Amino acid sequence: MKYRAQSMSALAESVGSCEKRLQDARIEVVEKREAKVGV
């Protein structure tokens, strides 16, 4: 059971880092779009 708990927390961590990366990418895209428009 201990192993399963560790793998679950590792899975949650990797999902969290993926979500953060997606968020960063989304912010980057928005900033580029705004720069293109010249806001």
MMTF fields as JSON, N, C-alpha, C and O atoms, coordinates in Angstrom:
{
  "mmtfVersion": "1.0.0",
  "mmtfProducer": "UNKNOWN",
  "numBonds": 155,
  "numAtoms": 156,
  "numGroups": 39,
  "numChains": 1,
  "numModels": 1,
  "chainsPerModel": [1],
  "groupsPerChain": [39],
  "chainIdList": ["A"],
  "bondAtomList": [4, 2, 8, 6, 12, 10, 16, 14, 20, 18, 24, 22, 28, 26, 32, 30, 36, 34, 40, 38, 44, 42, 48, 46, 52, 50, 56, 54, 60, 58, 64, 62, 68, 66, 72, 70, 76, 74, 80, 78, 84, 82, 88, 86, 92, 90, 96, 94, 100, 98, 104, 102, 108, 106, 112, 110, 116, 114, 120, 118, 124, 122, 128, 126, 132, 130, 136, 134, 140, 138, 144, 142, 148, 146, 152, 150],
  "bondOrderList": [1, 1, 1, 1, 1, 1, 1, 1, 1, 1, 1, 1, 1, 1, 1, 1, 1, 1, 1, 1, 1, 1, 1, 1, 1, 1, 1, 1, 1, 1, 1, 1, 1, 1, 1, 1, 1, 1],
  "groupList": [{"groupName": "MET", "atomNameList": ["N", "CA", "C", "O"], "elementList": ["N", "C", "C", "O"], "formalChargeList": [0, 0, 0, 0], "bondAtomList": [1, 0, 2, 1, 3, 2], "bondOrderList": [1, 1, 2], "singleLetterCode": "M", "chemCompType": "L-PEPTIDE LINKING"}, {"groupName": "LYS", "atomNameList": ["N", "CA", "C", "O"], "elementList": ["N", "C", "C", "O"], "formalChargeList": [0, 0, 0, 0], "bondAtomList": [1, 0, 2, 1, 3, 2], "bondOrderList": [1, 1, 2], "singleLetterCode": "K", "chemCompType": "L-PEPTIDE LINKING"}, {"groupName": "TYR", "atomNameList": ["N", "CA", "C", "O"], "elementList": ["N", "C", "C", "O"], "formalChargeList": [0, 0, 0, 0], "bondAtomList": [1, 0, 2, 1, 3, 2], "bondOrderList": [1, 1, 2], "singleLetterCode": "Y", "chemCompType": "L-PEPTIDE LINKING"}, {"groupName": "ARG", "atomNameList": ["N", "CA", "C", "O"], "elementList": ["N", "C", "C", "O"], "formalChargeList": [0, 0, 0, 0], "bondAtomList": [1, 0, 2, 1, 3, 2], "bondOrderList": [1, 1, 2], "singleLetterCode": "R", "chemCompType": "L-PEPTIDE LINKING"}, {"groupName": "ALA", "atomNameList": ["N", "CA", "C", "O"], "elementList": ["N", "C", "C", "O"], "formalChargeList": [0, 0, 0, 0], "bondAtomList": [1, 0, 2, 1, 3, 2], "bondOrderList": [1, 1, 2], "singleLetterCode": "A", "chemCompType": "L-PEPTIDE LINKING"}, {"groupName": "GLN", "atomNameList": ["N", "CA", "C", "O"], "elementList": ["N", "C", "C", "O"], "formalChargeList": [0, 0, 0, 0], "bondAtomList": [1, 0, 2, 1, 3, 2], "bondOrderList": [1, 1, 2], "singleLetterCode": "Q", "chemCompType": "L-PEPTIDE LINKING"}, {"groupName": "SER", "atomNameList": ["N", "CA", "C", "O"], "elementList": ["N", "C", "C", "O"], "formalChargeList": [0, 0, 0, 0], "bondAtomList": [1, 0, 2, 1, 3, 2], "bondOrderList": [1, 1, 2], "singleLetterCode": "S", "chemCompType": "L-PEPTIDE LINKING"}, {"groupName": "LEU", "atomNameList": ["N", "CA", "C", "O"], "elementList": ["N", "C", "C", "O"], "formalChargeList": [0, 0, 0, 0], "bondAtomList": [1, 0, 2, 1, 3, 2], "bondOrderList": [1, 1, 2], "singleLetterCode": "L", "chemCompType": "L-PEPTIDE LINKING"}, {"groupName": "GLU", "atomNameList": ["N", "CA", "C", "O"], "elementList": ["N", "C", "C", "O"], "formalChargeList": [0, 0, 0, 0], "bondAtomList": [1, 0, 2, 1, 3, 2], "bondOrderList": [1, 1, 2], "singleLetterCode": "E", "chemCompType": "L-PEPTIDE LINKING"}, {"groupName": "VAL", "atomNameList": ["N", "CA", "C", "O"], "elementList": ["N", "C", "C", "O"], "formalChargeList": [0, 0, 0, 0], "bondAtomList": [1, 0, 2, 1, 3, 2], "bondOrderList": [1, 1, 2], "singleLetterCode": "V", "chemCompType": "L-PEPTIDE LINKING"}, {"groupName": "GLY", "atomNameList": ["N", "CA", "C", "O"], "elementList": ["N", "C", "C", "O"], "formalChargeList": [0, 0, 0, 0], "bondAtomList": [1, 0, 2, 1, 3, 2], "bondOrderList": [1, 1, 2], "singleLetterCode": "G", "chemCompType": "PEPTIDE LINKING"}, {"groupName": "CYS", "atomNameList": ["N", "CA", "C", "O"], "elementList": ["N", "C", "C", "O"], "formalChargeList": [0, 0, 0, 0], "bondAtomList": [1, 0, 2, 1, 3, 2], "bondOrderList": [1, 1, 2], "singleLetterCode": "C", "chemCompType": "L-PEPTIDE LINKING"}, {"groupName": "ASP", "atomNameList": ["N", "CA", "C", "O"], "elementList": ["N", "C", "C", "O"], "formalChargeList": [0, 0, 0, 0], "bondAtomList": [1, 0, 2, 1, 3, 2], "bondOrderList": [1, 1, 2], "singleLetterCode": "D", "chemCompType": "L-PEPTIDE LINKING"}, {"groupName": "ILE", "atomNameList": ["N", "CA", "C", "O"], "elementList": ["N", "C", "C", "O"], "formalChargeList": [0, 0, 0, 0], "bondAtomList": [1, 0, 2, 1, 3, 2], "bondOrderList": [1, 1, 2], "singleLetterCode": "I", "chemCompType": "L-PEPTIDE LINKING"}],
  "groupTypeList": [0, 1, 2, 3, 4, 5, 6, 0, 6, 4, 7, 4, 8, 6, 9, 10, 6, 11, 8, 1, 3, 7, 5, 12, 4, 3, 13, 8, 9, 9, 8, 1, 3, 8, 4, 1, 9, 10, 9],
  "groupIdList": [1, 2, 3, 4, 5, 6, 7, 8, 9, 10, 11, 12, 13, 14, 15, 16, 17, 18, 19, 20, 21, 22, 23, 24, 25, 26, 27, 28, 29, 30, 31, 32, 33, 34, 35, 36, 37, 38, 39],
  "secStructList": [7, 2, 2, 2, 2, 2, 2, 2, 2, 2, 2, 2, 2, 2, 2, 2, 2, 2, 2, 2, 2, 2, 2, 2, 2, 2, 2, 2, 2, 2, 2, 2, 2, 2, 2, 2, 2, 6, 7],
  "xCoordList": [0.843, 0.0, 0.869, 0.511, 1.994, 2.857, 3.313, 3.353, 3.66, 4.137, 3.062, 3.354, 1.811, 0.722, 0.561, 0.342, 0.669, 0.529, 1.643, 1.404, 2.858, 3.977, 3.749, 3.983, 3.292, 3.098, 1.962, 2.003, 0.945, -0.153, 0.33, -0.043, 1.157, 1.647, 2.586, 2.605, 3.366, 4.246, 3.412, 3.743, 2.334, 1.437, 0.823, 0.767, 0.368, -0.226, 0.803, 0.469, 2.046, 3.097, 3.333, 3.434, 3.422, 3.687, 2.527, 2.73, 1.297, 0.124, 0.178, -0.119, 0.557, 0.639, 1.667, 1.417, 2.836, 3.863, 3.418, 3.735, 2.688, 2.166, 1.19, 1.233, 0.308, -0.671, 0.029, -0.384, 1.093, 1.82, 2.467, 2.472, 3.015, 3.665, 2.63, 2.892, 1.457, 0.382, -0.008, -0.206, -0.115, -0.484, 0.571, 0.234, 1.842, 2.918, 2.839, 3.002, 2.59, 2.512, 1.336, 1.442, 0.223, -0.965, -0.676, -1.053, -0.013, 0.33, 1.255, 1.105, 2.211, 3.155, 2.4, 2.663, 1.47, 0.7, -0.076, -0.102, -0.703, -1.491, -0.587, -0.941, 0.587, 1.509, 1.97, 2.058, 2.265, 2.702, 1.582, 1.831, 0.359, -0.782, -0.944, -1.173, -0.821, -0.965, 0.166, -0.046, 1.37, 2.509, 2.282, 2.621, 1.708, 1.446, 0.426, 0.578, -0.606, -1.649, -1.087, -1.495, -0.139, 0.465, -0.297, -0.408, -0.829, -1.584, -0.599, -1.009],
  "yCoordList": [-1.211, 0.0, 1.249, 2.256, 1.189, 2.365, 2.776, 3.962, 1.77, 2.077, 2.808, 3.761, 2.356, 2.966, 4.433, 5.29, 4.716, 6.101, 6.965, 8.101, 6.42, 7.184, 7.453, 8.564, 6.434, 6.625, 7.613, 8.363, 7.613, 8.554, 9.983, 10.877, 10.205, 11.562, 11.991, 13.162, 11.045, 11.374, 11.733, 12.657, 10.996, 11.269, 12.657, 13.426, 12.971, 14.283, 15.385, 16.438, 15.142, 16.135, 16.371, 17.518, 15.295, 15.447, 16.15, 16.963, 15.829, 16.503, 17.99, 18.836, 18.304, 19.695, 20.459, 21.596, 19.843, 20.537, 20.701, 21.702, 19.722, 19.839, 21.006, 21.792, 21.111, 22.203, 23.55, 24.509, 23.627, 24.882, 25.255, 26.419, 24.24, 24.494, 25.002, 25.927, 24.379, 24.819, 26.261, 27.063, 26.583, 27.939, 28.931, 29.987, 28.589, 29.477, 29.677, 30.794, 28.594, 28.681, 29.564, 30.354, 29.423, 30.214, 31.697, 32.538, 32.015, 33.41, 33.95, 35.088, 33.124, 33.533, 33.864, 34.885, 33.002, 33.211, 34.519, 35.292, 34.762, 35.988, 37.201, 38.186, 37.137, 38.273, 38.521, 39.673, 37.466, 37.624, 38.242, 39.106, 37.802, 38.312, 39.803, 40.592, 40.183, 41.588, 42.413, 43.546, 41.839, 42.553, 42.755, 43.801, 41.744, 41.825, 42.932, 43.702, 42.996, 44.008, 45.39, 46.395, 45.424, 46.697, 47.389, 48.615, 46.608, 47.183, 47.792, 48.338],
  "zCoordList": [0.0, 0.0, 0.0, -0.609, 0.67, 0.754, -0.64, -0.966, -1.469, -2.815, -3.609, -4.331, -3.473, -4.24, -3.843, -4.699, -2.563, -2.09, -2.688, -3.099, -2.733, -3.302, -4.781, -5.258, -5.51, -6.944, -7.208, -8.183, -6.338, -6.507, -6.306, -7.066, -5.293, -5.049, -6.175, -6.555, -6.712, -7.826, -9.05, -9.793, -9.246, -10.369, -10.217, -11.177, -9.019, -8.759, -9.013, -9.556, -8.623, -8.834, -10.312, -10.748, -11.095, -12.522, -13.212, -14.113, -12.779, -13.354, -13.015, -13.858, -11.778, -11.361, -12.178, -12.58, -12.434, -13.204, -14.656, -15.297, -15.167, -16.538, -16.627, -17.573, -15.633, -15.634, -15.548, -16.2, -14.741, -14.606, -15.939, -16.339, -16.622, -17.908, -18.917, -19.686, -18.895, -19.8, -19.497, -20.41, -18.221, -17.813, -18.303, -18.84, -18.118, -18.565, -20.071, -20.562, -20.807, -22.264, -22.677, -23.614, -21.976, -22.306, -22.076, -22.892, -20.971, -20.667, -21.759, -22.202, -22.186, -23.225, -24.516, -25.152, -24.891, -26.121, -26.038, -26.996, -24.904, -24.732, -24.841, -25.489, -24.207, -24.256, -25.684, -26.109, -26.43, -27.821, -28.652, -29.493, -28.42, -29.175, -28.9, -29.817, -27.624, -27.264, -27.87, -28.3, -27.901, -28.484, -29.982, -30.535, -30.629, -32.064, -32.35, -33.298, -31.52, -31.708, -31.374, -31.956, -30.423, -30.051, -28.952, -28.943, -28.018, -26.902, -25.915, -24.89]
}
